[in-house]
């Protein structure tokens, strides 16, 4: 995977994690968009801290992998 793509994905997951932890109303609005596919409001309300922690951990993983990739292959 491209290191810049990993850093970008890490940033997206980081923002999602912070959103679940600090802006649950915003995440519920975003959830309304994807409600039919894989989420529902009651699950978000009950498990928002788990989602937030998961997204923050995935974000750190992607940022780390991207950083290591950038160190290996500088411009």
Rosetta constraint file for C-alpha pairs under 8 A:
AtomPair CA 1 CA 5 HARMONIC 7.04 0.50
AtomPair CA 1 CA 6 HARMONIC 6.98 0.50
AtomPair CA 2 CA 6 HARMONIC 6.42 0.50
AtomPair CA 2 CA 66 HARMONIC 7.64 0.50
AtomPair CA 2 CA 69 HARMONIC 7.76 0.50
AtomPair CA 3 CA 7 HARMONIC 6.28 0.50
AtomPair CA 3 CA 65 HARMONIC 7.09 0.50
AtomPair CA 3 CA 66 HARMONIC 4.16 0.50
AtomPair CA 3 CA 67 HARMONIC 6.93 0.50
AtomPair CA 3 CA 68 HARMONIC 7.87 0.50
AtomPair CA 3 CA 69 HARMONIC 5.07 0.50
AtomPair CA 3 CA 70 HARMONIC 5.84 0.50
AtomPair CA 4 CA 8 HARMONIC 6.09 0.50
AtomPair CA 4 CA 66 HARMONIC 6.14 0.50
AtomPair CA 4 CA 70 HARMONIC 7.66 0.50
AtomPair CA 5 CA 9 HARMONIC 6.03 0.50
AtomPair CA 5 CA 66 HARMONIC 7.41 0.50
AtomPair CA 6 CA 10 HARMONIC 5.99 0.50
AtomPair CA 6 CA 62 HARMONIC 5.05 0.50
AtomPair CA 6 CA 63 HARMONIC 6.26 0.50
AtomPair CA 6 CA 65 HARMONIC 6.63 0.50
AtomPair CA 6 CA 66 HARMONIC 4.83 0.50
AtomPair CA 7 CA 11 HARMONIC 6.23 0.50
AtomPair CA 7 CA 62 HARMONIC 5.85 0.50
AtomPair CA 7 CA 63 HARMONIC 4.63 0.50
AtomPair CA 7 CA 64 HARMONIC 7.75 0.50
AtomPair CA 7 CA 65 HARMONIC 7.61 0.50
AtomPair CA 7 CA 66 HARMONIC 4.89 0.50
AtomPair CA 7 CA 67 HARMONIC 7.13 0.50
AtomPair CA 8 CA 12 HARMONIC 6.32 0.50
AtomPair CA 8 CA 63 HARMONIC 7.77 0.50
AtomPair CA 9 CA 13 HARMONIC 6.20 0.50
AtomPair CA 9 CA 59 HARMONIC 7.05 0.50
AtomPair CA 9 CA 62 HARMONIC 6.40 0.50
AtomPair CA 9 CA 63 HARMONIC 7.74 0.50
AtomPair CA 10 CA 14 HARMONIC 5.98 0.50
AtomPair CA 10 CA 58 HARMONIC 6.82 0.50
AtomPair CA 10 CA 59 HARMONIC 3.86 0.50
AtomPair CA 10 CA 60 HARMONIC 6.30 0.50
AtomPair CA 10 CA 61 HARMONIC 7.06 0.50
AtomPair CA 10 CA 62 HARMONIC 4.49 0.50
AtomPair CA 10 CA 63 HARMONIC 4.89 0.50
AtomPair CA 11 CA 15 HARMONIC 6.18 0.50
AtomPair CA 11 CA 59 HARMONIC 6.15 0.50
AtomPair CA 11 CA 63 HARMONIC 7.20 0.50
AtomPair CA 12 CA 16 HARMONIC 6.23 0.50
AtomPair CA 12 CA 59 HARMONIC 7.25 0.50
AtomPair CA 13 CA 17 HARMONIC 6.03 0.50
AtomPair CA 13 CA 55 HARMONIC 5.09 0.50
AtomPair CA 13 CA 56 HARMONIC 6.30 0.50
AtomPair CA 13 CA 58 HARMONIC 6.47 0.50
AtomPair CA 13 CA 59 HARMONIC 4.74 0.50
AtomPair CA 14 CA 18 HARMONIC 6.23 0.50
AtomPair CA 14 CA 55 HARMONIC 6.16 0.50
AtomPair CA 14 CA 56 HARMONIC 5.02 0.50
AtomPair CA 14 CA 58 HARMONIC 7.74 0.50
AtomPair CA 14 CA 59 HARMONIC 4.83 0.50
AtomPair CA 14 CA 60 HARMONIC 7.42 0.50
AtomPair CA 15 CA 19 HARMONIC 5.96 0.50
AtomPair CA 16 CA 20 HARMONIC 6.22 0.50
AtomPair CA 16 CA 52 HARMONIC 7.04 0.50
AtomPair CA 16 CA 55 HARMONIC 6.23 0.50
AtomPair CA 16 CA 56 HARMONIC 7.67 0.50
AtomPair CA 17 CA 21 HARMONIC 6.32 0.50
AtomPair CA 17 CA 51 HARMONIC 6.89 0.50
AtomPair CA 17 CA 52 HARMONIC 4.01 0.50
AtomPair CA 17 CA 53 HARMONIC 6.28 0.50
AtomPair CA 17 CA 54 HARMONIC 7.12 0.50
AtomPair CA 17 CA 55 HARMONIC 4.53 0.50
AtomPair CA 17 CA 56 HARMONIC 4.87 0.50
AtomPair CA 18 CA 22 HARMONIC 5.81 0.50
AtomPair CA 18 CA 23 HARMONIC 7.40 0.50
AtomPair CA 18 CA 52 HARMONIC 6.36 0.50
AtomPair CA 18 CA 56 HARMONIC 7.29 0.50
AtomPair CA 19 CA 23 HARMONIC 4.75 0.50
AtomPair CA 19 CA 24 HARMONIC 6.30 0.50
AtomPair CA 19 CA 26 HARMONIC 7.07 0.50
AtomPair CA 19 CA 27 HARMONIC 6.23 0.50
AtomPair CA 19 CA 52 HARMONIC 7.30 0.50
AtomPair CA 20 CA 24 HARMONIC 5.09 0.50
AtomPair CA 20 CA 27 HARMONIC 6.09 0.50
AtomPair CA 20 CA 48 HARMONIC 5.72 0.50
AtomPair CA 20 CA 49 HARMONIC 6.85 0.50
AtomPair CA 20 CA 51 HARMONIC 6.65 0.50
AtomPair CA 20 CA 52 HARMONIC 4.82 0.50
AtomPair CA 21 CA 48 HARMONIC 6.81 0.50
AtomPair CA 21 CA 49 HARMONIC 6.04 0.50
AtomPair CA 21 CA 52 HARMONIC 5.37 0.50
AtomPair CA 21 CA 53 HARMONIC 7.97 0.50
AtomPair CA 23 CA 27 HARMONIC 6.54 0.50
AtomPair CA 24 CA 28 HARMONIC 6.08 0.50
AtomPair CA 24 CA 48 HARMONIC 7.40 0.50
AtomPair CA 25 CA 29 HARMONIC 6.36 0.50
AtomPair CA 26 CA 30 HARMONIC 6.35 0.50
AtomPair CA 27 CA 31 HARMONIC 5.89 0.50
AtomPair CA 28 CA 32 HARMONIC 6.18 0.50
AtomPair CA 28 CA 41 HARMONIC 6.79 0.50
AtomPair CA 28 CA 44 HARMONIC 7.38 0.50
AtomPair CA 29 CA 33 HARMONIC 7.00 0.50
AtomPair CA 30 CA 34 HARMONIC 7.03 0.50
AtomPair CA 31 CA 35 HARMONIC 5.57 0.50
AtomPair CA 31 CA 39 HARMONIC 6.85 0.50
AtomPair CA 31 CA 40 HARMONIC 7.36 0.50
AtomPair CA 31 CA 41 HARMONIC 7.37 0.50
AtomPair CA 32 CA 41 HARMONIC 7.89 0.50
AtomPair CA 34 CA 38 HARMONIC 6.91 0.50
AtomPair CA 34 CA 39 HARMONIC 6.86 0.50
AtomPair CA 35 CA 39 HARMONIC 5.07 0.50
AtomPair CA 35 CA 40 HARMONIC 5.51 0.50
AtomPair CA 35 CA 41 HARMONIC 7.79 0.50
AtomPair CA 36 CA 40 HARMONIC 7.85 0.50
AtomPair CA 39 CA 43 HARMONIC 7.08 0.50
AtomPair CA 39 CA 44 HARMONIC 7.43 0.50
AtomPair CA 40 CA 44 HARMONIC 6.52 0.50
AtomPair CA 41 CA 45 HARMONIC 6.15 0.50
AtomPair CA 42 CA 46 HARMONIC 6.20 0.50
AtomPair CA 43 CA 47 HARMONIC 5.90 0.50
AtomPair CA 43 CA 48 HARMONIC 7.88 0.50
AtomPair CA 44 CA 48 HARMONIC 5.18 0.50
AtomPair CA 47 CA 51 HARMONIC 6.42 0.50
AtomPair CA 48 CA 52 HARMONIC 6.03 0.50
AtomPair CA 49 CA 53 HARMONIC 6.06 0.50
AtomPair CA 50 CA 54 HARMONIC 6.05 0.50
AtomPair CA 51 CA 55 HARMONIC 6.15 0.50
AtomPair CA 52 CA 56 HARMONIC 6.19 0.50
AtomPair CA 53 CA 57 HARMONIC 6.19 0.50
AtomPair CA 54 CA 58 HARMONIC 6.21 0.50
AtomPair CA 55 CA 59 HARMONIC 5.95 0.50
AtomPair CA 56 CA 60 HARMONIC 6.22 0.50
AtomPair CA 57 CA 61 HARMONIC 6.24 0.50
AtomPair CA 58 CA 62 HARMONIC 6.22 0.50
AtomPair CA 59 CA 63 HARMONIC 6.06 0.50
AtomPair CA 60 CA 64 HARMONIC 5.96 0.50
AtomPair CA 61 CA 65 HARMONIC 6.11 0.50
AtomPair CA 62 CA 66 HARMONIC 5.96 0.50
AtomPair CA 63 CA 67 HARMONIC 6.01 0.50
AtomPair CA 64 CA 68 HARMONIC 6.13 0.50
AtomPair CA 65 CA 69 HARMONIC 6.08 0.50
AtomPair CA 66 CA 70 HARMONIC 6.10 0.50
AtomPair CA 67 CA 71 HARMONIC 6.25 0.50
AtomPair CA 68 CA 72 HARMONIC 6.36 0.50
AtomPair CA 69 CA 73 HARMONIC 6.18 0.50
AtomPair CA 70 CA 74 HARMONIC 5.47 0.50
